Amino acid sequence: MALKILYSFFTAGIISWISIKPLLYLANEFNFYDNPDDYRKIHDRKIPTLGGIAIFLGWLISISLWIEFVKCPEIQFLITGVIILAFLGIKDDISVLDPLKKFGGQIIATFVIVYFGDVRITSFYGILGLGQMSTWASVIFTILVFLTIINALNMIDGINGLASSITLVGAIFYGVWFYLIDQNLQHTILAAALAGALVAFLRFNVTPAQIFMGDTGSMVLGFLLAFFSVEFIQTNAVNQFHDYFFHSSPTLAIAILMLPLYDLFRTMFLRIIRGKNPLRADKNHIHHLLLRLGLSHEKVTVLLVLYSISSIAIAVLMRDFNNHITGVIILIYTILLNILLRYLVNKKEKAQN
């Protein structure tokens, strides 16, 4: 069974790798490019946006070969949700999709896995003094969690390699944890397939990028990260006497996603207080601030990935503390780093004026 983890990783990687060249050909043939004609764009040449298809195909074909669906029946609904989002993303990457239609598709995909797959957060685990939720409260709350993560990852996908690297870190953590705590290994195989597809994609996405993942990639990755996060929280809850039990599993899941989540809420808050539409894109994301310091795409990605790894390390080291303490520590850590970044940017811009 353990060999299937390796098979899953390499199958996904190979499929993704060999998919890139045909996708580059299609992009060139039909002009499926992300053109640098928008003030928000930070690349200076036309780049194909079909890379998410390679990630999707690698992951899907790999798990179709190596997953034992009878051991993990919710995966069929996970696949359904991923396919819905992939087709929405392809449509949006080829010809811009109406935002309301895209959001509606996200709701449908999420409802499938939450309601039919029964992948739900059933309790607040003492956060703010709250405990168990009713079934429908659980469904609605989990759908909101999925939608938030999907769109947070979509918004952080602004420079080469960032969204895919953040997801890769999450996939590795979840894959290892499920391997240690869950004997049927199906979630580990899922994570290994995702990691393999991402490693192959990153080969073509590092600067100078040959291809972008587009909305196809960012929505699929956000959906899968949300799935792993919910399953991690719920699986952890029923393994309270296991050596790898976390007293603060919701906070650890947040730590894995802290960068995209913090950037999402930070950016929307700044837009609101400046009287702007919170949904209107701009160039005030954390990665934009780092670029304004003169750092390259590669350095920005490495720094932000190191931040994510350090946040996870803090949460792991505080595994025996409750959610409130761990959450506050990680939030303070994140805010302090953001204050430092803003200070450095302001200092540099004043020196230039």
ZICORZI-V251998 format. One record per helix or strand of 2 or more residues. SS is the DSSP state (alpha for helix, beta for strand). FROM is the first residue (numbers start at 1). LEN is the number of residues. If there is no record, write none. Layout:
SS;FROM;LEN
SS;FROM;LEN
This chain:
alpha;2;29
beta;33;2
beta;47;2
alpha;51;16
alpha;69;3
alpha;75;20
alpha;99;18
alpha;127;3
alpha;135;22
alpha;162;20
alpha;186;20
alpha;214;24
alpha;249;8
alpha;258;16
alpha;286;7
alpha;297;21
alpha;323;30
